[in-house]
Amino acid sequence: MKLLIVGLGSMGKRRARLTRGIDSSFRLAGVDTAEARREEAVRLGLIDAAYPDIAAAIAAEHPDAALVCTAPLTHAAIIGELLDNNLPVFTELNLVSDGYEENLAKARQKGLVLFLSSTMLYRRETRFIRDQVRAFGKPVHYLYHIGQYLPDWHPWENYKNFFVGNARTGGVREIFGIDLPWLLDAFGDVTSLTVQSDSISDLGLPYPDCVTLLMRHASGAQGVLAADVVSPKAVRNFECFGDGLHLFWEGNPKALYQWKDGEKQFVDTYTSFEHDSRYSDNVVENAYVDELTNFFAVLRGEEQPRWSFERDLGAIALMDAAEAAR
């Protein structure tokens, strides 16, 4: 297979590296407007060739599919161009619904796969939580806090110089974009929403740096989701409880527990896991591998994706409602 990776920043390089591990026979070509990024990706052996634009890459490589790994606000136009060239598309999370209707219609008309990343749905811990809640079958409540100091997200560049500095694709919104899909999958659609937001830092952001959602789900579950870009220590603390169920998760495979037989017991969902030391310990590479593997299986007609543009419209509408309520 020939694969085109559009965007050779941190995510594009990660996708290339993991694809190499999945199948070393793939030919990988990259697109980036920055010459330094193109040269680095080739030098590191992550891709076989690099081009300054999509047209040049397609003319030279004739790829079978493409991955979009650029900033969210650029996705709609890039996806449209790739679909116009009859390429199935994998895209990182979008955070906004720009171009959804047009690109969905185009993909349907051409019979092309339009695959949307939602990596948390591939975490084995979130799958365990979902399965436990569904099997329990009675109302539950959950408390979920996710926080990380925004300047630490990309320590090699100023946080105001990449997409989290933009109010439409800010850091808190990205946290919601990452985590709402698995919460909706586990607990059902949100039927009512209450929002509290605040700014408690000196980061100078064009959006609140702390937002808390109180959500009632169609299943009867109620949840508190608190997201911030202020916490000095990266944190992901989840607790779910009901009359006979109690689950705890601190964001990494070594910190998933259930209350059983009168004690807090560790739940081992991974026999092994790969972790990149450059990232916080709650970032596990397995989920990215499983997601790419699912995409390739979807291309072969063997599997269905776990998330979709259609379902993502609901998550984006929820984020929009939260921002409108502040």
C-alpha positions as a Markdown table, in Angstrom:
| # | Residue | x | y | z |
|---|---|---|---|---|
| 1 | Met | 0.0 | 0.0 | 0.0 |
| 2 | Lys | 1.1 | 3.6 | -0.7 |
| 3 | Leu | 0.0 | 6.0 | 2.0 |
| 4 | Leu | 0.2 | 9.8 | 1.9 |
| 5 | Ile | 0.6 | 11.6 | 5.2 |
| 6 | Val | -0.4 | 15.3 | 5.0 |
| 7 | Gly | 1.3 | 17.2 | 7.9 |
| 8 | Leu | 4.6 | 16.1 | 9.3 |
| 9 | Gly | 4.4 | 17.7 | 12.7 |
| 10 | Ser | 4.3 | 15.6 | 15.9 |
| 11 | Met | 1.2 | 13.7 | 15.0 |
| 12 | Gly | 2.2 | 13.1 | 11.4 |
| 13 | Lys | 5.6 | 11.7 | 12.5 |
| 14 | Arg | 3.9 | 9.5 | 15.1 |
| 15 | Arg | 1.4 | 8.1 | 12.5 |
| 16 | Ala | 4.3 | 7.4 | 10.1 |
| 17 | Arg | 6.4 | 5.7 | 12.8 |
| 18 | Leu | 3.5 | 3.5 | 14.0 |
| 19 | Thr | 2.5 | 2.6 | 10.4 |
| 20 | Arg | 6.0 | 1.4 | 9.8 |
| 21 | Gly | 5.6 | -0.9 | 12.8 |
| 22 | Ile | 2.3 | -2.2 | 11.5 |
| 23 | Asp | 3.5 | -3.0 | 8.0 |
| 24 | Ser | 7.0 | -2.2 | 6.9 |
| 25 | Ser | 6.1 | -2.9 | 3.3 |
| 26 | Phe | 4.0 | 0.2 | 3.1 |
| 27 | Arg | 5.4 | 3.1 | 1.0 |
| 28 | Leu | 5.0 | 6.3 | 2.9 |
| 29 | Ala | 5.0 | 9.8 | 1.3 |
| 30 | Gly | 4.6 | 13.0 | 3.2 |
| 31 | Val | 3.3 | 16.5 | 2.5 |
| 32 | Asp | 4.3 | 19.6 | 4.5 |
| 33 | Thr | 4.8 | 23.2 | 3.5 |
| 34 | Ala | 7.8 | 23.4 | 5.8 |
| 35 | Glu | 11.0 | 22.2 | 4.2 |
| 36 | Ala | 12.7 | 21.5 | 7.5 |
| 37 | Arg | 9.9 | 19.1 | 8.5 |
| 38 | Arg | 10.0 | 17.3 | 5.1 |
| 39 | Glu | 13.8 | 16.9 | 5.4 |
| 40 | Glu | 13.6 | 15.7 | 9.0 |
| 41 | Ala | 10.9 | 13.1 | 8.3 |
| 42 | Val | 12.9 | 11.6 | 5.4 |
| 43 | Arg | 16.2 | 11.8 | 7.3 |
| 44 | Leu | 14.7 | 9.9 | 10.3 |
| 45 | Gly | 13.4 | 7.2 | 7.9 |
| 46 | Leu | 9.8 | 7.8 | 8.8 |
| 47 | Ile | 8.7 | 8.4 | 5.2 |
| 48 | Asp | 10.2 | 7.5 | 1.8 |
| 49 | Ala | 9.6 | 10.8 | 0.1 |
| 50 | Ala | 8.3 | 14.3 | 0.9 |
| 51 | Tyr | 6.5 | 17.0 | -1.1 |
| 52 | Pro | 5.5 | 20.6 | -0.5 |
| 53 | Asp | 1.9 | 20.1 | -1.6 |
| 54 | Ile | -0.8 | 17.5 | -2.2 |
| 55 | Ala | -0.9 | 17.8 | -6.0 |
| 56 | Ala | 2.8 | 17.2 | -6.4 |
| 57 | Ala | 2.7 | 14.2 | -4.0 |
| 58 | Ile | -0.3 | 12.6 | -5.8 |
| 59 | Ala | 1.2 | 13.1 | -9.2 |
| 60 | Ala | 4.5 | 11.5 | -8.2 |
| 61 | Glu | 3.3 | 8.8 | -5.8 |
| 62 | His | -0.3 | 7.8 | -6.8 |
| 63 | Pro | -1.2 | 6.9 | -3.2 |
| 64 | Asp | -3.9 | 4.4 | -2.2 |
| 65 | Ala | -5.1 | 6.4 | 0.9 |
| 66 | Ala | -4.2 | 9.5 | 2.9 |
| 67 | Leu | -3.8 | 10.6 | 6.5 |
| 68 | Val | -4.6 | 14.2 | 7.5 |
| 69 | Cys | -2.4 | 15.2 | 10.4 |
| 70 | Thr | -2.5 | 19.0 | 10.2 |
| 71 | Ala | -4.1 | 21.7 | 12.4 |
| 72 | Pro | -7.9 | 21.2 | 12.8 |
| 73 | Leu | -9.0 | 24.3 | 11.0 |
| 74 | Thr | -7.2 | 23.2 | 7.8 |
| 75 | His | -8.9 | 19.7 | 7.7 |
| 76 | Ala | -12.0 | 20.5 | 5.7 |
| 77 | Ala | -10.2 | 21.9 | 2.7 |
| 78 | Ile | -7.5 | 19.2 | 2.7 |
| 79 | Ile | -10.1 | 16.3 | 3.1 |
| 80 | Gly | -12.0 | 17.8 | 0.2 |
| 81 | Glu | -9.0 | 17.9 | -2.0 |
| 82 | Leu | -8.0 | 14.3 | -1.2 |
| 83 | Leu | -11.6 | 13.1 | -1.8 |
| 84 | Asp | -11.5 | 15.0 | -5.2 |
| 85 | Asn | -8.5 | 12.8 | -6.0 |
| 86 | Asn | -10.5 | 9.7 | -5.1 |
| 87 | Leu | -8.5 | 8.9 | -2.0 |
| 88 | Pro | -9.9 | 7.3 | 1.2 |
| 89 | Val | -9.1 | 9.6 | 4.1 |
| 90 | Phe | -8.1 | 9.1 | 7.8 |
| 91 | Thr | -8.2 | 12.4 | 9.7 |
| 92 | Glu | -7.2 | 13.5 | 13.2 |
| 93 | Leu | -10.0 | 15.0 | 15.3 |
| 94 | Asn | -11.5 | 18.1 | 13.7 |
| 95 | Leu | -12.9 | 20.0 | 16.7 |
| 96 | Val | -15.2 | 22.0 | 14.4 |
| 97 | Ser | -17.8 | 20.9 | 11.9 |
| 98 | Asp | -16.4 | 22.9 | 9.0 |
| 99 | Gly | -17.0 | 21.0 | 5.7 |
| 100 | Tyr | -18.7 | 18.1 | 7.3 |
| 101 | Glu | -21.8 | 18.1 | 5.1 |
| 102 | Glu | -19.9 | 18.7 | 1.9 |
| 103 | Asn | -17.2 | 16.1 | 2.5 |
| 104 | Leu | -19.7 | 13.5 | 3.8 |
| 105 | Ala | -21.7 | 13.9 | 0.6 |
| 106 | Lys | -18.6 | 13.7 | -1.5 |
| 107 | Ala | -17.4 | 10.6 | 0.2 |
| 108 | Arg | -20.8 | 8.9 | -0.2 |
| 109 | Gln | -21.0 | 9.9 | -3.9 |
| 110 | Lys | -17.6 | 8.5 | -4.6 |
| 111 | Gly | -17.9 | 5.4 | -2.3 |
| 112 | Leu | -14.8 | 6.5 | -0.4 |
| 113 | Val | -13.9 | 5.8 | 3.3 |
| 114 | Leu | -13.9 | 8.9 | 5.5 |
| 115 | Phe | -12.4 | 7.7 | 8.8 |
| 116 | Leu | -12.3 | 10.0 | 11.8 |
| 117 | Ser | -9.8 | 9.5 | 14.6 |
| 118 | Ser | -11.1 | 9.1 | 18.2 |
| 119 | Thr | -8.2 | 7.5 | 19.9 |
| 120 | Met | -9.7 | 7.2 | 23.4 |
| 121 | Leu | -12.3 | 4.7 | 21.9 |
| 122 | Tyr | -9.3 | 2.4 | 21.3 |
| 123 | Arg | -8.0 | 2.6 | 24.9 |
| 124 | Arg | -8.6 | -0.8 | 26.5 |
| 125 | Glu | -9.3 | 0.9 | 29.8 |
| 126 | Thr | -12.2 | 2.9 | 28.3 |
| 127 | Arg | -13.5 | -0.2 | 26.6 |
| 128 | Phe | -13.5 | -2.0 | 30.0 |
| 129 | Ile | -15.4 | 0.9 | 31.7 |
| 130 | Arg | -18.0 | 1.0 | 28.9 |
| 131 | Asp | -18.5 | -2.8 | 29.1 |
| 132 | Gln | -18.8 | -2.8 | 32.9 |
| 133 | Val | -21.3 | 0.1 | 32.8 |
| 134 | Arg | -23.4 | -1.6 | 30.1 |
| 135 | Ala | -23.4 | -5.0 | 31.9 |
| 136 | Phe | -24.3 | -3.3 | 35.2 |
| 137 | Gly | -27.5 | -2.0 | 33.6 |
| 138 | Lys | -28.4 | 0.4 | 36.4 |
| 139 | Pro | -27.9 | 4.2 | 36.9 |
| 140 | Val | -24.4 | 5.4 | 37.6 |
| 141 | His | -22.7 | 8.7 | 38.3 |
| 142 | Tyr | -19.2 | 9.6 | 37.3 |
| 143 | Leu | -16.6 | 12.3 | 38.1 |
| 144 | Tyr | -13.9 | 13.0 | 35.6 |
| 145 | His | -11.1 | 15.6 | 35.8 |
| 146 | Ile | -8.6 | 16.1 | 32.9 |
| 147 | Gly | -6.0 | 18.8 | 33.2 |
| 148 | Gln | -2.6 | 19.6 | 31.8 |
| 149 | Tyr | -0.6 | 22.8 | 31.8 |
| 150 | Leu | -0.9 | 24.3 | 28.3 |
| 151 | Pro | 2.7 | 25.4 | 27.8 |
| 152 | Asp | 3.7 | 21.8 | 28.4 |
| 153 | Trp | 1.6 | 20.5 | 25.5 |
| 154 | His | 4.2 | 21.4 | 22.8 |
| 155 | Pro | 7.3 | 22.5 | 24.9 |
| 156 | Trp | 9.3 | 23.0 | 21.7 |
| 157 | Glu | 7.0 | 25.9 | 20.6 |
| 158 | Asn | 4.9 | 28.7 | 22.2 |
| 159 | Tyr | 1.3 | 27.6 | 22.9 |
| 160 | Lys | 0.0 | 30.7 | 21.2 |
| 161 | Asn | 1.7 | 29.6 | 17.9 |
| 162 | Phe | -0.3 | 26.4 | 17.3 |
| 163 | Phe | -4.0 | 25.6 | 17.1 |
| 164 | Val | -4.7 | 25.6 | 20.9 |
| 165 | Gly | -4.0 | 29.4 | 20.8 |
| 166 | Asn | -7.1 | 29.8 | 18.7 |
| 167 | Ala | -10.5 | 30.2 | 20.5 |
| 168 | Arg | -12.2 | 27.9 | 18.0 |
| 169 | Thr | -9.8 | 25.0 | 18.6 |
| 170 | Gly | -8.5 | 25.9 | 22.1 |
| 171 | Gly | -7.0 | 23.5 | 24.6 |
| 172 | Val | -10.1 | 22.9 | 26.7 |
| 173 | Arg | -12.1 | 22.3 | 23.5 |
| 174 | Glu | -9.5 | 19.8 | 22.4 |
| 175 | Ile | -9.8 | 17.9 | 25.7 |
| 176 | Phe | -13.5 | 17.7 | 25.2 |
| 177 | Gly | -13.0 | 16.6 | 21.6 |
| 178 | Ile | -10.8 | 13.8 | 22.7 |
| 179 | Asp | -12.9 | 12.5 | 25.6 |
| 180 | Leu | -16.5 | 13.2 | 24.8 |
| 181 | Pro | -16.7 | 10.4 | 22.2 |
| 182 | Trp | -15.9 | 7.6 | 24.6 |
| 183 | Leu | -18.1 | 9.1 | 27.3 |
| 184 | Leu | -21.0 | 9.3 | 24.8 |
| 185 | Asp | -20.2 | 5.7 | 23.7 |
| 186 | Ala | -20.2 | 4.5 | 27.3 |
| 187 | Phe | -23.1 | 6.4 | 28.8 |
| 188 | Gly | -25.2 | 7.5 | 25.9 |
| 189 | Asp | -26.2 | 10.8 | 24.3 |
| 190 | Val | -26.4 | 13.9 | 26.6 |
| 191 | Thr | -30.0 | 15.0 | 27.3 |
| 192 | Ser | -29.3 | 18.0 | 29.6 |
| 193 | Leu | -26.2 | 20.1 | 30.2 |
| 194 | Thr | -25.1 | 22.6 | 32.8 |
| 195 | Val | -21.8 | 24.6 | 32.4 |
| 196 | Gln | -19.5 | 26.5 | 34.6 |
| 197 | Ser | -16.3 | 28.2 | 33.2 |
| 198 | Asp | -13.6 | 30.3 | 34.6 |
| 199 | Ser | -10.1 | 31.7 | 33.9 |
| 200 | Ile | -7.7 | 31.3 | 36.8 |
| 201 | Ser | -4.3 | 31.6 | 35.1 |
| 202 | Asp | -2.1 | 34.2 | 33.5 |
| 203 | Leu | -1.9 | 32.3 | 30.2 |
| 204 | Gly | -3.7 | 35.1 | 28.3 |
| 205 | Leu | -6.0 | 32.8 | 26.4 |
| 206 | Pro | -9.0 | 33.9 | 24.3 |
| 207 | Tyr | -11.1 | 31.3 | 26.1 |
| 208 | Pro | -11.8 | 30.1 | 29.7 |
| 209 | Asp | -8.9 | 27.9 | 31.0 |
| 210 | Cys | -11.2 | 25.8 | 33.2 |
| 211 | Val | -14.6 | 24.4 | 32.2 |
| 212 | Thr | -16.9 | 22.0 | 34.1 |
| 213 | Leu | -19.8 | 20.2 | 32.5 |
| 214 | Leu | -22.6 | 18.5 | 34.4 |
| 215 | Met | -24.3 | 16.1 | 32.0 |
| 216 | Arg | -27.3 | 13.9 | 32.1 |
| 217 | His | -27.1 | 11.0 | 29.7 |
| 218 | Ala | -29.9 | 9.1 | 27.9 |
| 219 | Ser | -29.0 | 6.0 | 29.9 |
| 220 | Gly | -29.9 | 7.8 | 33.1 |
| 221 | Ala | -26.2 | 8.3 | 34.0 |
| 222 | Gln | -25.1 | 11.6 | 35.3 |
| 223 | Gly | -21.5 | 12.9 | 35.0 |
| 224 | Val | -19.2 | 15.8 | 35.9 |
| 225 | Leu | -16.5 | 16.4 | 33.3 |
| 226 | Ala | -14.0 | 19.0 | 34.4 |
| 227 | Ala | -11.3 | 20.1 | 31.9 |
| 228 | Asp | -8.5 | 22.6 | 32.4 |
| 229 | Val | -5.2 | 23.7 | 30.9 |
| 230 | Val | -3.9 | 25.0 | 34.2 |
| 231 | Ser | -2.9 | 21.9 | 36.2 |
| 232 | Pro | 0.9 | 21.9 | 36.6 |
| 233 | Lys | 0.8 | 18.1 | 36.7 |
| 234 | Ala | -0.9 | 16.3 | 33.9 |
| 235 | Val | -3.9 | 14.6 | 35.4 |
| 236 | Arg | -6.7 | 12.3 | 34.2 |
| 237 | Asn | -8.8 | 11.1 | 37.2 |
| 238 | Phe | -12.0 | 9.1 | 36.5 |
| 239 | Glu | -14.4 | 7.6 | 39.1 |
| 240 | Cys | -17.7 | 5.9 | 38.3 |
| 241 | Phe | -20.1 | 4.5 | 40.9 |
| 242 | Gly | -23.5 | 3.0 | 41.3 |
| 243 | Asp | -25.2 | 0.7 | 43.8 |
| 244 | Gly | -23.0 | -2.3 | 43.2 |
| 245 | Leu | -20.4 | -0.8 | 40.9 |
| 246 | His | -17.3 | 1.3 | 41.6 |
| 247 | Leu | -14.5 | 1.9 | 39.0 |
| 248 | Phe | -11.4 | 4.1 | 39.3 |
| 249 | Trp | -9.0 | 5.2 | 36.5 |
| 250 | Glu | -6.0 | 7.5 | 36.6 |
| 251 | Gly | -5.4 | 7.7 | 32.9 |
| 252 | Asn | -2.8 | 5.0 | 32.3 |
| 253 | Pro | -2.9 | 1.2 | 32.1 |
| 254 | Lys | -1.3 | 0.7 | 35.5 |
| 255 | Ala | -4.1 | 2.7 | 37.2 |
| 256 | Leu | -7.4 | 1.0 | 36.4 |
| 257 | Tyr | -9.2 | -0.4 | 39.4 |
| 258 | Gln | -12.6 | -1.8 | 40.5 |
| 259 | Trp | -14.0 | -2.3 | 43.9 |
| 260 | Lys | -14.5 | -6.0 | 44.4 |
| 261 | Asp | -14.8 | -8.4 | 47.3 |
| 262 | Gly | -14.4 | -5.5 | 49.7 |
| 263 | Glu | -11.2 | -4.0 | 48.3 |
| 264 | Lys | -9.8 | -1.9 | 45.4 |
| 265 | Gln | -8.5 | -4.4 | 42.8 |
| 266 | Phe | -6.2 | -3.7 | 39.9 |
| 267 | Val | -7.6 | -4.5 | 36.4 |
| 268 | Asp | -5.0 | -5.5 | 33.9 |
| 269 | Thr | -6.3 | -4.6 | 30.4 |
| 270 | Tyr | -2.9 | -4.7 | 28.7 |
| 271 | Thr | -0.5 | -7.6 | 28.9 |
| 272 | Ser | 2.1 | -5.1 | 27.6 |
| 273 | Phe | 2.0 | -1.5 | 26.4 |
| 274 | Glu | 4.3 | 0.8 | 24.6 |
| 275 | His | 4.9 | 4.2 | 25.9 |
| 276 | Asp | 6.9 | 7.1 | 24.3 |
| 277 | Ser | 9.0 | 8.7 | 27.0 |
| 278 | Arg | 8.5 | 12.2 | 25.5 |
| 279 | Tyr | 4.8 | 12.1 | 26.6 |
| 280 | Ser | 3.0 | 11.9 | 29.9 |
| 281 | Asp | 2.5 | 8.4 | 31.3 |
| 282 | Asn | -1.2 | 8.6 | 30.4 |
| 283 | Val | -0.4 | 8.5 | 26.7 |
| 284 | Val | -0.2 | 4.9 | 25.5 |
| 285 | Glu | 0.9 | 4.1 | 21.9 |
| 286 | Asn | -1.2 | 0.9 | 21.7 |
| 287 | Ala | -4.4 | 2.9 | 21.1 |
| 288 | Tyr | -2.9 | 4.7 | 18.2 |
| 289 | Val | -1.7 | 1.4 | 16.7 |
| 290 | Asp | -5.1 | -0.2 | 17.2 |
| 291 | Glu | -6.8 | 2.8 | 15.5 |
| 292 | Leu | -4.6 | 2.7 | 12.5 |
| 293 | Thr | -5.1 | -1.0 | 12.3 |
| 294 | Asn | -8.8 | -0.5 | 12.3 |
| 295 | Phe | -8.5 | 2.1 | 9.5 |
| 296 | Phe | -6.5 | -0.4 | 7.3 |
| 297 | Ala | -9.1 | -3.1 | 8.0 |
| 298 | Val | -11.9 | -0.7 | 7.1 |
| 299 | Leu | -10.1 | -0.1 | 3.8 |
| 300 | Arg | -10.0 | -3.9 | 3.2 |
| 301 | Gly | -13.7 | -4.1 | 4.0 |
| 302 | Glu | -13.1 | -6.3 | 7.0 |
| 303 | Glu | -14.2 | -4.0 | 9.9 |
| 304 | Gln | -16.3 | -1.0 | 10.8 |
| 305 | Pro | -14.8 | 2.2 | 12.3 |
| 306 | Arg | -15.5 | 2.9 | 16.0 |
| 307 | Trp | -16.4 | 6.6 | 15.4 |
| 308 | Ser | -17.7 | 8.6 | 12.5 |
| 309 | Phe | -18.3 | 12.1 | 11.2 |
| 310 | Glu | -22.0 | 11.6 | 11.7 |
| 311 | Arg | -21.6 | 10.8 | 15.4 |
| 312 | Asp | -18.9 | 13.5 | 15.8 |
| 313 | Leu | -21.5 | 16.1 | 14.8 |
| 314 | Gly | -23.2 | 15.3 | 18.1 |
| 315 | Ala | -20.0 | 15.8 | 20.1 |
| 316 | Ile | -19.2 | 19.1 | 18.4 |
| 317 | Ala | -22.8 | 20.3 | 19.0 |
| 318 | Leu | -22.3 | 19.5 | 22.7 |
| 319 | Met | -19.0 | 21.5 | 22.7 |
| 320 | Asp | -20.7 | 24.4 | 20.9 |
| 321 | Ala | -23.5 | 24.4 | 23.5 |
| 322 | Ala | -21.1 | 24.4 | 26.3 |
| 323 | Glu | -19.3 | 27.5 | 24.9 |
| 324 | Ala | -22.6 | 29.2 | 24.2 |
| 325 | Ala | -23.6 | 28.7 | 27.8 |
| 326 | Arg | -20.6 | 30.3 | 29.4 |
